[in-house]
Amino acid sequence: MNKQSLLNLFSTDSLYQQFLNPILSKDDGLDPEQLTQIALALLGQVSIYRNSPVFSKVLTKLANELKHKDERLQQNLFGCKFENPIGLAAGFDKDGVGAGIWDCFGFGFAEIGTVTWHAQKGNPRPRLFRLAKEQAALNRMGFNNNGAYTMNKTLKKQNIEDPLKRSFMIGINLGKSKITPLEQAPDDYGASLELLSHMANYVVINVSSPNTPGLRNLQQPLELQRLIERLRIVKNCPPLLVKIAPDLENNAIKDIANLASQEGLAGLIAVNTSLDRLGLEKRVINQTGKTLKEEPGGLSGSPLCDRAIEVIRLLKKSSNDNMPLIGVGGIDSPRVAWNRLAAGASLLQLYTGWIFKGPKLVTNILEGFSHQLDRHKFENISEVIGSNAPWI
Ligand SMILES: Cc1cc2nc3c(=O)[nH]c(=O)nc-3n(C[C@H](O)[C@H](O)[C@H](O)COP(=O)(O)O)c2cc1C
């Protein structure tokens, strides 16, 4: 065996395929939440000590393997420079423990959170289920997080640079604390923003998670307007985006697009997890013996793909083409990712697909984009956005 094949054997992708894939290809076995917690505990320590000789060597190796450099993939959007259009979606790094190292995984940006003003435990376990055959997940986490104050400390501990000085964009996704009544939501989000605005390149108003009672009511235009206007008065308010649910009626989606244009929002993120069972109503969750129809929670992954692209098309049409959109939901291959850009999303985010396919998915998507740019003779990825250019 030569040196290269030996190195390949110990590549991140190879280790992932050998050790994690067998676990992830079954619904039961190692609890998905426990697995995530172990990974985040490790990443958190690596991020704090990322400049130590040992960790910096490991991270350089990781970055060499996963980063794909192509200047044509860069974009400037709402005052932020994105090295590439692929980001880590909200909900994986809820407390921001890995904020200092997500760039080494090849991402162009990462969205940390959802963080709430009050620390909260979330719903009782088990609350996250793998649906391996469908490459999907059901979760009812309920915004488990350590709260805005701890996130601020966690970011400081990692010596995260000032937003204007960093080359890697970090978004902070804000949610409502469960104990806060809905009428007081604007001040609850506002308190988190006041504490965290100095750390964020952009901020997301999450009004679309299905696991906090009443939260989705804040998607109604008047409620949303009240919330946006409250956040706008925060000193040095970063660019604001709103994340929406896939389960909204099409007319409600158009209303949000209109409001976003009217309020001058930086962008919209579509979509969060779905309460719809997307044809999987009868699918039984092994761990509970109940069907998906009986189990509460939001569905993510491959089954969400069709609705997610439909929502992007609707938003693009309703916002006169000039509102930056972030596409998320069921993105698990270079072709699916390309089609989401061609439908109108300027940036994309990964969660469930990234878990099932492994870290190399980011690299594969970006390499796929570079090839497609060559084939279409596009000079920059921005030419793809909303072009309906097919994957060739
Ligand atoms: C376990 C889990 C937790 C999530 N937590 C959050 C969250 O805290 N905030 C949020 O905005 N979205 C959250 N999401 C939704 C994702 O960010 C994403 O919008 C959704 O999963 C669709 O993308 P996907 O099909 O690539 O997973 C969560 C998703 C999963 C699977």
The ligand as an ORCA input file, in Angstrom:
! r2SCAN-3c Opt
* xyz 0 1
  C     -32.549     17.708     14.922
  C     -32.897     18.995     14.235
  C     -32.920     20.174     14.965
  C     -33.238     21.359     14.350
  N     -33.224     22.511     15.078
  C     -33.476     23.702     14.468
  C     -33.396     24.908     15.192
  O     -33.082     24.929     16.370
  N     -33.678     26.063     14.523
  C     -34.016     26.094     13.192
  O     -34.238     27.173     12.648
  N     -34.073     24.949     12.489
  C     -33.811     23.775     13.077
  N     -33.860     22.619     12.351
  C     -34.284     22.686     10.939
  C     -33.108     22.738      9.974
  O     -32.324     23.887     10.152
  C     -33.625     22.691      8.526
  O     -34.383     23.855      8.283
  C     -34.502     21.481      8.244
  O     -34.023     20.344      8.913
  C     -34.567     21.165      6.751
  O     -33.296     20.884      6.235
  P     -32.740     19.388      6.010
  O     -33.793     18.640      5.238
  O     -31.454     19.563      5.257
  O     -32.536     18.820      7.358
  C     -33.563     21.398     12.951
  C     -33.532     20.199     12.224
  C     -33.193     19.015     12.837
  C     -33.181     17.748     12.016
*
